[in-house]
Amino acid sequence: MPKLTSMPLLDRIRGPRDLENLSRDELTQLAAEIRSFLVTSVSRTGGHLGPNLGVVELTLALHRVFDSPKDPIIFDTGHQSYVHKILTGRQEGFGGLRQKGGLSGYPSRAESAHDWVESSHASSSLSWAEGLAKGFRLKGEDRTVVAVIGDGALTGGMAWEAVNNIAVQKDLPLVIVANDNGRSYTPTVGGIARHLISLRTDRRYEQGLDFIRNAMTQTPLVGQAAYDWFHGLKMGLKDVLAPQGLFADLGMKYVGPIDGHDQQEVEHALLQAKRFGGPVIVHVLTQKGHGFEAAEQHEEDRFHSVGQIDEITGMPLAVSSQRSWTDVFSEEILKVGHDRQDVVTLTAAMLHPTGLHRFAEAFPERTFDVGIAEQHAAASAAGLSAAGLHPVVAVYSTFLNRAFDQVLMDVALHRQGVTFVLDRAGITGNDGASHNGVWDCSILSIVPGLHLAAPRDETRLREAVRAAIEIDDAPSVVRFGKDKLPADIEAVRTVDGVDVLVDSGDPQVLVVVHGAFATLGLEVADGLIAQGIGVTVVDPVWALPVNPALPQLAAEHDLVITLEDSGVIGGLGSRLGQEMNRLEIGTPIRQFGVPDRFLDHASRGQILEELGLVPQKIARYAVETVLKGQDHPAEDSAVDSHEN
């Protein structure tokens, strides 16, 4: 795309009201300036570039038609909220996008009154919007709620639960913008289409239909048959002229499809929808990455999310040769697929991000992408298991939260052998509170019979995947992080399945490590040994159920420290403490992990430093505790680690 040398229009935009008096040509120029700004800015910081390039005209139209923040604009997932941030006075903050103290990569209520919802998990926007609109109606407030939801998020069951409720509230002041960048439909354009939009969203249209229906059905003998024929003709014509499908069947007003890059057409459709006064779906066709040639030609995801890239070519500025945890899982599950014909895989619209694409290419008939529907994925996996297969469900850690009931009641209760592979487990950093994978261990630790592995390196990951698939009577979980793989860490010996990584010979402090924190445990051990404190570092690999060897090792030491890249409340260290308490083992134990609060976006390293999850602070705590002989009972373990 041509790079603009100056941005006079964009510099004048400090809020949505600054858009009101712009001419059509000025709006076109402003859209070009916004795209140029996005490419330049996001290329330097990383972020969700493609989705935002696709919604420039749509967001301009939204802010010209609706009175934000009085009229809430809710972005499902929030991937496409950058243009909204620019138009609501946050342009100058883009230099710190997704960085500590800077702009969030998602809507943020702390940043602006224009941001209403910031959960950034897909398919929830319609429920939020329905609740807001219903609340405003009950309070007698003249406000319209807008929900912008993508075609991907519409695959989530939660969205259709909301639609089911919205459809029966005919006076609900709610506009749903279905942002379809899947290129599935051809837009209906021209004067006739525009006239039909106006007609279908005019109350007189409904009143006219009511009159015809009443008149025809009261005609003796042929009246009902005539009306049925008329109604069938009406529905047939609408099916031909606009692919409204299920929305019309539910009784909801449908407008579209509209060319989402024609700002005037989008604005006209939104105005008609707003005037209707009830729930309306506006179907907008957009192109992810629109206006940036490198993104448009990238067929895989059109630069959905990028790191630092060249703003002209779109090529990454830094390419790491170090492999990721996802790379290893991708390779190993492909090998497993060749070895075992009963293994099938499922994912929730994350085939490439979770590394299942290699398996899918080799075994397309054994790969199921269910869309953004984690609950369905888990329950479907239970069914596949009952049919005699072994399903492997690969999702991001934070997204499994949504399927807890299915893991508990559909998989565990029925003792089905289903393996859940959780990518992006632990602190992920820049994507903010909702994307840190720090809850899975806490919520899964209460599932009866569940097996959970947190591999520390490549070898242990490959072994854990193989071992998990051998478990055929209970759910199994393998979790790993976003960072690059560490070098393999070999055990000096093994005690009843527990790997001993360090043994200084003097059993004073037992350090129990899980997953990515194995390296942290080794660094803590170095600090203790330097202070003359004896230390043993162990990795159970399989954290759940608690290996009976761990409490026995704890009984042989003066202090136990657990390190986990997950929530400290109800986490893996907490489970060990409970086992020690049950066995009446009085060795003091202190758990180090993520405290019970949401974490602001920052780099992983910055967050670990803030939480005190660094070797110097943990080693200092252990040294002081041993030297002072202080007793720290297990119930104190919920204290935030950075307080020590």
PEKALIN-V240200 format. One record per backbone hydrogen bond with DSSP energy under -1.0 kcal/mol. NH is the residue of the N-H (numbers start at 0). CO is the residue of the C=O. If there is no record, write none. Layout:
nh: {NH | NH}
co: {CO | CO}
This chain:
nh: {10 | 11 | 12 | 17 | 18 | 19 | 21 | 26 | 27 | 28 | 29 | 30 | 31 | 32 | 33 | 34 | 35 | 36 | 37 | 38 | 39 | 40 | 41 | 42 | 43 | 44 | 45 | 46 | 48 | 49 | 52 | 53 | 54 | 58 | 59 | 60 | 61 | 62 | 63 | 64 | 65 | 67 | 70 | 73 | 75 | 77 | 80 | 84 | 85 | 86 | 88 | 89 | 92 | 93 | 95 | 96 | 97 | 98 | 101 | 110 | 111 | 114 | 127 | 128 | 129 | 130 | 131 | 132 | 133 | 134 | 135 | 136 | 137 | 138 | 139 | 140 | 142 | 144 | 145 | 146 | 147 | 148 | 150 | 153 | 154 | 155 | 160 | 161 | 162 | 163 | 164 | 165 | 166 | 168 | 171 | 173 | 174 | 175 | 176 | 177 | 178 | 178 | 179 | 179 | 193 | 194 | 195 | 196 | 197 | 198 | 199 | 200 | 201 | 204 | 206 | 207 | 208 | 209 | 210 | 211 | 212 | 213 | 214 | 215 | 216 | 217 | 218 | 221 | 222 | 225 | 226 | 227 | 228 | 229 | 230 | 231 | 232 | 233 | 234 | 235 | 236 | 237 | 238 | 239 | 240 | 241 | 243 | 246 | 248 | 249 | 250 | 251 | 252 | 254 | 257 | 259 | 261 | 265 | 266 | 267 | 268 | 269 | 270 | 271 | 272 | 273 | 274 | 275 | 279 | 280 | 281 | 282 | 283 | 284 | 285 | 288 | 289 | 291 | 295 | 296 | 297 | 298 | 301 | 305 | 308 | 309 | 313 | 316 | 327 | 328 | 329 | 330 | 331 | 332 | 333 | 334 | 335 | 336 | 337 | 338 | 339 | 342 | 343 | 344 | 345 | 346 | 353 | 354 | 355 | 359 | 360 | 361 | 362 | 365 | 366 | 367 | 369 | 372 | 376 | 377 | 378 | 379 | 380 | 381 | 382 | 383 | 384 | 385 | 386 | 387 | 388 | 389 | 391 | 392 | 393 | 394 | 396 | 398 | 399 | 402 | 403 | 406 | 407 | 408 | 409 | 410 | 411 | 412 | 414 | 415 | 417 | 418 | 419 | 420 | 421 | 422 | 424 | 425 | 431 | 434 | 436 | 437 | 442 | 443 | 444 | 446 | 449 | 450 | 451 | 452 | 453 | 460 | 461 | 462 | 463 | 464 | 465 | 466 | 467 | 468 | 470 | 475 | 476 | 477 | 478 | 479 | 484 | 491 | 492 | 494 | 497 | 498 | 499 | 500 | 501 | 503 | 507 | 508 | 509 | 510 | 511 | 512 | 513 | 514 | 516 | 517 | 520 | 521 | 522 | 523 | 524 | 525 | 526 | 527 | 528 | 529 | 531 | 532 | 535 | 536 | 537 | 538 | 541 | 542 | 543 | 549 | 551 | 552 | 553 | 554 | 555 | 556 | 557 | 558 | 559 | 560 | 561 | 562 | 563 | 565 | 566 | 567 | 574 | 575 | 576 | 577 | 578 | 579 | 580 | 581 | 582 | 583 | 584 | 589 | 591 | 593 | 596 | 606 | 607 | 608 | 609 | 610 | 611 | 612 | 613 | 617 | 618 | 619 | 620 | 621 | 622 | 623 | 624 | 625 | 626 | 627 | 628 | 629 | 635 | 636 | 638 | 642 | 643}
co: {6 | 8 | 9 | 14 | 15 | 16 | 18 | 22 | 23 | 24 | 25 | 26 | 27 | 28 | 29 | 30 | 31 | 32 | 33 | 34 | 35 | 36 | 37 | 38 | 40 | 40 | 41 | 305 | 46 | 302 | 48 | 49 | 51 | 54 | 55 | 56 | 57 | 58 | 59 | 60 | 61 | 65 | 66 | 145 | 147 | 75 | 77 | 80 | 81 | 82 | 85 | 84 | 89 | 90 | 92 | 93 | 102 | 95 | 98 | 107 | 107 | 111 | 123 | 124 | 125 | 126 | 127 | 128 | 129 | 130 | 131 | 132 | 133 | 134 | 136 | 135 | 140 | 172 | 71 | 174 | 73 | 176 | 178 | 149 | 151 | 152 | 156 | 157 | 158 | 159 | 160 | 161 | 162 | 165 | 168 | 171 | 144 | 279 | 146 | 281 | 148 | 176 | 177 | 283 | 189 | 190 | 191 | 192 | 193 | 194 | 195 | 196 | 198 | 201 | 202 | 203 | 204 | 205 | 206 | 207 | 208 | 209 | 210 | 211 | 212 | 213 | 215 | 219 | 218 | 221 | 222 | 223 | 224 | 225 | 226 | 227 | 228 | 229 | 230 | 231 | 232 | 233 | 234 | 235 | 236 | 237 | 241 | 243 | 244 | 245 | 247 | 246 | 278 | 280 | 282 | 284 | 258 | 261 | 262 | 263 | 264 | 265 | 266 | 267 | 268 | 269 | 270 | 271 | 173 | 252 | 175 | 254 | 177 | 257 | 179 | 49 | 286 | 288 | 291 | 292 | 294 | 296 | 297 | 46 | 42 | 314 | 309 | 307 | 323 | 324 | 325 | 326 | 327 | 328 | 329 | 330 | 331 | 332 | 333 | 334 | 335 | 339 | 389 | 365 | 391 | 367 | 349 | 351 | 350 | 355 | 356 | 357 | 358 | 362 | 363 | 344 | 346 | 370 | 372 | 373 | 374 | 375 | 376 | 377 | 378 | 379 | 380 | 381 | 382 | 384 | 383 | 341 | 343 | 418 | 345 | 420 | 422 | 395 | 396 | 399 | 400 | 402 | 403 | 404 | 405 | 405 | 406 | 407 | 411 | 410 | 415 | 390 | 475 | 392 | 477 | 394 | 479 | 436 | 428 | 431 | 425 | 435 | 438 | 439 | 440 | 443 | 446 | 474 | 543 | 476 | 540 | 456 | 457 | 458 | 459 | 460 | 461 | 462 | 463 | 464 | 467 | 417 | 450 | 419 | 452 | 421 | 322 | 499 | 499 | 497 | 494 | 538 | 492 | 536 | 536 | 534 | 505 | 533 | 558 | 535 | 560 | 537 | 562 | 453 | 513 | 514 | 516 | 517 | 518 | 519 | 520 | 521 | 522 | 523 | 524 | 525 | 528 | 527 | 508 | 501 | 510 | 498 | 539 | 451 | 451 | 546 | 547 | 548 | 549 | 550 | 552 | 553 | 507 | 507 | 587 | 509 | 589 | 511 | 591 | 563 | 437 | 593 | 570 | 571 | 572 | 573 | 574 | 575 | 576 | 577 | 578 | 580 | 579 | 559 | 561 | 565 | 594 | 602 | 603 | 604 | 605 | 606 | 608 | 607 | 611 | 613 | 614 | 615 | 616 | 617 | 618 | 619 | 620 | 621 | 622 | 623 | 624 | 624 | 632 | 633 | 635 | 639 | 640}
